[in-house]
Amino acid sequence: MGSGARSRSSITSSRNRRLRAGSPGFSYVEILVTLALLGILFVPMMQLFSYAMDATTSSRDLLTSLSLGRREMERVKNEGANLDKLRAEGNQTYPPAEEPPLKLNGRTWRVDRIIKPDSEPLEVTVEVRRDGENKSLVRLVTLLTETSWAQGAPVTPASQ
């Protein structure tokens, strides 16, 4: 019984010595497999980040152009009491081509106001685009009629 216990302990100790002496860490193949797996998982993660950045940029551009379009449309509506003036001014670009474009959120912008002078009610279109591009990001359209105020209520030409 004593000799069996010694042989078992000597086998265990010799195996422990071999493991300690023969494998100080991971093998080259294990490291390569691990790096390959990490690389395979890393590529989709980077594509996800790239997509998120593109979506954020597109969203920011859309919100900026929408804000510029609304601002111009409100300006047109406030001047809308004088439709003859709007018809006479015709189509306009803000800022004009000879002036530098608007700089907002790292981009340059132009706002186009397009008037259809022969339409009744007057059709006004506002388009916002990046400077140097022909395609508009936002297009807003409104119809304006002559309106004046009498005794606290709006009066249109048809109701007079």
N, C-alpha and C positions, 0 to 999 in steps of 0.2 A: 504494500500500500504506500509506503514511504517513497519507494523508487518511482512509482507511477506519478506521484504528486510532483516529484522533482523534475521528471521529464516533461510534464505539462507546463510547469513554470519556466523551464529552460526553453521550451518551444515558443511560449508567449514572449519571453524576453528577447529571444533571437529575432522573432518577427517584428517586434517593436523597434529593435535596433536597425533592421533592414528598412522599415518604413521611414524612420528618421533619417537614415543615411542616404537612402536611394531616392526619396522624393521631397526635396526641399520646398516645392511649391507646385504650381500648375504646369502641366506639360504645354509644349508649344502648340500642339493641335487643339487643346482645350481653349487656349487663349485665342487662337484664330477663329474657332467656332463661335466663341462669345463675341468677338469683334464683328464677325459677319452678321450675327443676329442683331447686334446693336445698330449696325449700319442699315440693315433692312428696315428696322423700326424707325430709324432717324429720318429717312427720306420722306415718308408720309407726314411726319410731324412738321417738317420744314415746308412741305407743300401746303399744309393747313395754315401755317403762319403767313405764308405768302398770299394765300387766298383771303385771309382775314385783313391783311394790310390793303389789298386791292379793294375789298368791300368797304373798308373804312374811308379810303380816298374817294371812291365813287359816291358814297353817302355824303361826305363833306362837300363835294362839288355840287351835288344835287341840292343840298340845303342852302348853300351859298347862292346858287343861281336862282332858286325859288325866292329867296329873300330879296335879291336885286330886282327880280321881276315884279314882286308884290309892291316894292317901293315905287317903281316906275308906274305901275298901274294905279296906285293911290294918287300919285302926282297928276296923272292924266285925268282921273275922276275929279280931283279938286279943281282942275282947270276946265272941267267939262261943262261948266255953266256957259262957256263961250265956245260953242262948237265951230263957229265960223273961224275963230282963231286957230283951233286945232286943224281944221281943213286947210287953212292957209299955210300953216307950218309944214304940213305933210309929214312924210317919213323922216325920222331922225335917228341918229345913232349917238348914244351917250357912253363915254365922252366921244366927241367928234374924232374922226380919223387923224386929224392933224395934232391932236393932243395925246399924251400917254394914256394907256388904258388904266382901268381901276385895278388896284392890287389888293386882293383879299385872299387870305388863307394860302399864301404861297403861289397863287395863280393870277393871271391877268384876264380881265373880263370886259366885254362890251355888251351894251343893252340896245336893242333895236326896237323902235316904235314904228309900227306900220299902220297907216291910216287908209281906209277905203273911202275916199271923199264922196263917191256917188251913192253910198249906201244910206238907207234911212230905216232904222236909226243908224247912227254913225258907228261903224265897226272899227275897233281899235285892237291891234294885236301887239303884244310885247313879247319879244324873244330875247333870251339871254344865252350868250355863247362865250367860249373862251376866245381871247384875242388871237387872231390868226387862223381860226377855224370857221368853217361855214355852217356846220351843223349846230343847231341850238340845243341846249340841254333842257330848257324850259320854254314853253310857249303858252302864254295866257291871252285870252280873247274876251273882250267885253263889248257891249252895245250901249251907246250913250244917246240920250234924247235931251232936247232943250227942257230944262226944268227951272222954274222960278218959284219963289216962295211968296205967298200972299196970305195974310192972316194966319200964319203958323202952319199952313198946309201946302204941300207941293202942288204946283199948277203946271200941267204940261200943255203944249199948244193945242192938243185935241180937246182938252176940257175947257178951254177959254171960250 
